[in-house]
Structures are given as structure tokens and as C-alpha cells.
């Protein structure tokens, strides 16, 4: 199949998607870990691979693939003999792709607001306003997001709006589980939809936002099932959770054995 190299970051939810898919398919790969706060993703060598200056990027032989959702579909097509995350029939694939779009438009962007406010904000507060603006202007896809946040964080209304979207997202996931009969969002087999949603739900659980699905036990059960898959541990290795990386979040860490 040729050599696979993933440029990513341990705590990046989009990088986690790709790592999980590679481990689930038992594809050996080299992981190049980028320090996003040191600006590794904005260095000329990396921008030649990914002009958007974000992670992850997959290099497979001479092929360079960007955007985590696109990478997942590429992996499914690169070697049809490996386990697949898309249904074989056209209708099934269309259903999964519609689920993917929903996750990428609602769940995935919404988790950034609490993540930045809770975990990353001290990094930006330590900068001068000029340093912050230089940083924001250097990010092709995140400039407006960072400028909206500023060095004081997102306002409460923005946080509540993000939490509202996260709530709607987990409600939709619970509906998918009920419709499919589970245990996965699409039914008996894990799909792209599960892999895309997984890092968001893991992040929410990590930073003590699991109360969002307190009345949706199916979500807690789904998360426990994800955590028991063989690909989970190598994907979320030590340092991959925000509470592992940022000591000021230690108080958010739930004790082992918590209920879902």
C-alpha cells in the first residue's frame, strides 16, 4: 500500500479521527506530531503540504490528502480489502455522508468554543495584543474565529450558543441510535459517523460536559462502547486529552468508574 505518514497533534480532535481510523484498519503509519502553539503548522515546509495550515494531513506515497473527513474516505478507498466504514450500497453511503455533514457542521465546530475558553485561553492571555493579532492573521482558516474570541475569551452568549448546538448534536445522535437499533450510529457496524463524532464526545466527557447527555443514556452507552474498541487506546495515548496536557484543567477530570 505504500508508506502512510500522518501530520497531526495529540489533542486535535480531527487528528484523533484519522488516528482512530488507521488503528481500526490495522494500517501501520508514522505520526509526525506538530506543536500547534509553537506554530509548526504554519512553517513553510508544512504549508507546502497543507496550505490551510491546519491538521491533520495524510501523506500516502506521493499522495497528499487534507481534511480529516476526506482522509477517512480516502482510507476506505485506498485498500478495499481492509475493513470499511461506509456501507456498500449507495443509499447507505448517502445516509452516512449526510450524518458526516451534520457532525462537521454542528458538533465539530461547536466543541471549539468551550475548548478554547477552558483550555487554550491562558496561552493567548499571555500574549500582547499585537502578538495575538499577528498570530490570528497567520492562520488561514482560523483568523476570524480567533479574532472573535480575542484575548479575553468568548463571551457567555457564545458559550451558551455552542453548548446549545452540542446539545442538539447529541440529541440527534440519540435519534440515530434509536432509529438504527445500535449499537453504532448506523446500526451493527461502526461507520464514518461514529468516528467523526467520537473525538467530540470524548472531549466533552474529558472537560466535564457530559451533563449535556445526562437524560440520554444511549450516548453514555455509545461512548463506553467506543472506549472498549481496540483502536481507542492507541488513538488516545497519554497526552491526547486536554486534562492530560493542561494542568489547570485537572479539576475537570472525572474519577475513574464514572457513570455514562
C-alpha positions in Angstrom: 0.0 0.0 0.0 2.9 2.3 0.4 4.0 4.3 3.5 1.5 6.3 5.5 2.5 9.4 7.4 0.1 11.5 9.5 1.0 15.0 10.4 -1.2 15.9 13.4 -1.4 16.9 17.0 -2.2 14.7 20.0 -5.1 16.8 21.3 -6.5 17.7 17.9 -10.0 16.2 17.5 -9.6 16.0 13.8 -6.2 14.2 14.2 -7.8 11.8 16.6 -10.4 10.8 13.9 -7.6 9.9 11.5 -5.5 8.0 14.1 -8.5 6.0 15.1 -9.4 5.0 11.5 -5.8 3.9 10.8 -5.6 1.9 14.0 -9.0 0.3 13.3 -7.9 -0.7 9.9 -4.6 -2.0 11.3 -2.6 0.3 9.0 0.9 1.0 10.1 1.8 4.6 10.0 4.3 7.2 11.1 2.9 10.0 13.2 4.6 13.4 13.0 3.4 15.4 16.0 3.1 19.1 15.4 3.1 21.7 18.3 0.3 23.9 17.2 1.1 26.7 19.8 4.7 26.8 18.6 3.4 27.3 15.0 4.6 24.1 13.5 1.6 24.0 11.2 2.5 27.4 9.8 6.1 26.7 8.9 6.9 26.7 5.1 7.6 23.0 4.8 4.2 22.1 6.3 2.3 24.8 4.4 3.6 23.2 1.2 1.7 20.0 2.2 -1.3 21.8 3.6 -1.8 25.4 2.6 -4.6 25.8 5.1 -2.2 25.5 8.0 -4.3 23.0 10.0 -4.0 19.4 11.0 -4.2 16.6 10.1 -2.5 15.9 6.8 -2.0 12.4 5.4 0.8 11.6 3.1 0.5 8.2 1.4 3.3 7.6 -1.1 3.2 10.7 -3.3 -0.4 11.5 -2.4 -1.2 14.3 0.0 -4.7 14.3 1.5 -6.0 17.1 3.7 -9.2 17.5 5.7 -10.0 14.7 8.2 -13.3 13.7 6.7 -11.7 13.5 3.2 -8.8 11.5 4.7 -11.2 9.0 6.2 -12.9 8.4 2.9 -9.6 8.1 1.2 -8.5 5.4 3.6 -11.7 3.5 2.9 -10.9 3.6 -0.9 -7.1 3.1 -0.8 -7.3 -0.6 0.0 -10.8 -2.1 -0.4 -9.6 -5.3 1.3 -9.5 -3.6 4.7 -12.5 -3.1 7.0 -14.7 -0.3 5.6 -16.5 2.4 7.4 -19.0 3.2 4.6 -21.9 0.9 3.6 -21.6 -1.0 0.3 -25.0 0.3 -1.1 -25.5 3.8 -2.5 -28.4 4.6 -0.2 -26.4 3.6 2.9 -23.4 5.6 1.8 -25.6 8.6 1.2 -27.1 8.3 4.7 -23.7 8.1 6.3 -22.4 11.1 4.4 -25.4 13.1 5.5 -24.6 12.2 9.1 -21.0 13.2 8.5 -22.1 16.6 7.1 -24.2 17.2 10.2 -21.4 16.3 12.6 -18.9 18.5 10.7 -21.3 21.5 10.6 -22.8 21.2 14.2 -20.8 19.1 16.6 -17.2 19.5 15.4 -17.1 23.4 15.3 -19.2 23.8 18.4 -16.7 22.0 20.7 -14.0 24.6 19.8 -15.6 27.3 21.8 -15.5 25.6 25.2 -12.2 24.0 24.3 -10.6 27.4 23.7 -12.2 29.1 26.7 -11.4 26.3 29.1 -8.0 25.0 27.9 -6.3 27.3 25.4 -7.2 30.8 26.7 -4.3 31.2 29.1 -1.9 30.8 26.2 -3.5 33.8 24.4 -3.8 35.9 27.6 -0.1 35.7 28.0 0.4 37.5 24.6 0.4 41.2 23.9 -2.5 42.4 21.7 0.0 42.8 18.8 1.4 39.3 19.2 -2.2 37.9 19.3 -3.2 39.8 16.1 0.0 38.6 14.3 -0.9 35.0 15.4 -4.5 35.3 14.3 -3.5 36.9 10.9 -1.2 34.0 10.3 -3.9 31.3 10.4 -5.7 30.9 7.0 -8.7 29.1 8.3 -8.9 30.3 11.9 -8.4 34.1 11.8 -12.0 35.1 12.2 -12.5 32.5 14.9 -9.6 33.8 16.9 -10.4 37.4 16.5 -14.0 36.8 17.7 -12.5 35.1 20.8 -9.9 37.8 21.4 -7.5 37.6 24.4 -10.4 37.6 26.9 -12.2 34.6 25.6 -15.6 34.0 24.1 -18.5 35.8 25.9 -21.1 33.8 27.8 -23.6 34.2 25.0 -21.2 32.5 22.6 -20.5 29.7 25.1 -24.2 29.1 25.6 -24.8 29.1 21.9 -22.0 26.4 21.5 -23.5 24.3 24.3 -26.9 24.6 22.7 -25.5 23.2 19.4 -23.7 20.4 21.3 -26.9 19.5 23.0 -28.8 19.4 19.7 -26.0 17.3 18.3 -26.1 14.6 21.0 -29.9 14.6 20.7 -29.5 13.9 17.0 -27.0 11.1 17.8 -29.5 9.5 20.2 -32.2 9.6 17.5 -29.8 7.9 15.1 -29.1 5.2 17.6 -32.8 4.7 18.2 -33.5 4.5 14.5 -30.7 2.1 13.7 -31.1 -0.1 16.8 -27.5 0.5 17.6 -25.0 -0.3 18.9 -23.5 2.2 16.4 -25.0 5.2 14.9 -25.6 3.4 11.6 -26.5 0.1 13.2 -24.5 -3.1 13.8 -21.3 -1.8 12.1 -19.1 1.2 13.1 -19.1 3.9 10.4 -17.6 7.2 9.5 -20.3 8.9 11.5 -19.1 7.2 14.7 -15.5 8.1 14.0 -16.3 11.8 13.3 -18.5 12.1 16.4 -16.1 10.2 18.7 -13.5 12.9 19.5 -16.1 15.5 20.2 -17.9 13.3 22.7 -14.6 12.2 24.2 -13.6 15.9 24.5 -17.0 16.8 26.2 -16.5 13.9 28.6 -13.0 15.0 29.4 -13.8 18.6 30.2 -16.9 17.7 32.3 -19.6 18.5 29.8 -21.1 15.0 29.9 -24.1 16.5 31.8 -25.3 17.6 28.3 -26.4 14.0 27.8 -27.5 13.1 31.3 -31.0 12.4 30.1 -29.7 10.4 27.0 -28.3 7.2 28.4 -27.8 5.9 24.9 -25.0 8.4 24.4 -23.1 7.3 27.5 -23.5 3.7 26.4 -22.2 4.5 22.9 -19.2 6.3 24.4 -18.4 3.3 26.6 -18.6 1.0 23.6 -16.2 3.3 21.7 -13.8 3.3 24.6 -13.8 -0.6 24.5 -12.8 -0.8 20.9 -9.1 -1.9 20.2 -8.4 1.3 18.3 -9.3 3.6 21.2 -6.3 3.3 23.5 -3.6 3.8 20.8 -5.6 6.7 19.5 -5.9 8.4 22.8 -2.5 7.8 24.1 -1.1 9.7 27.1 -1.2 13.4 26.5 -4.1 13.2 24.0 -6.8 14.6 26.4 -6.9 18.2 27.4 -6.9 17.3 31.0 -3.6 15.4 30.4 -2.0 18.4 28.7 -3.2 21.4 30.7 -2.8 21.2 34.5 -5.3 24.0 35.1 -8.0 21.6 33.9 -7.2 18.9 36.4 -10.2 19.7 38.5 -12.4 18.8 35.5 -11.2 15.3 35.3 -13.8 12.8 36.5 -12.8 9.9 38.7 -12.5 6.5 37.0 -15.6 4.4 37.1 -18.0 7.3 36.4 -21.4 6.7 35.1 -22.1 7.5 31.4 
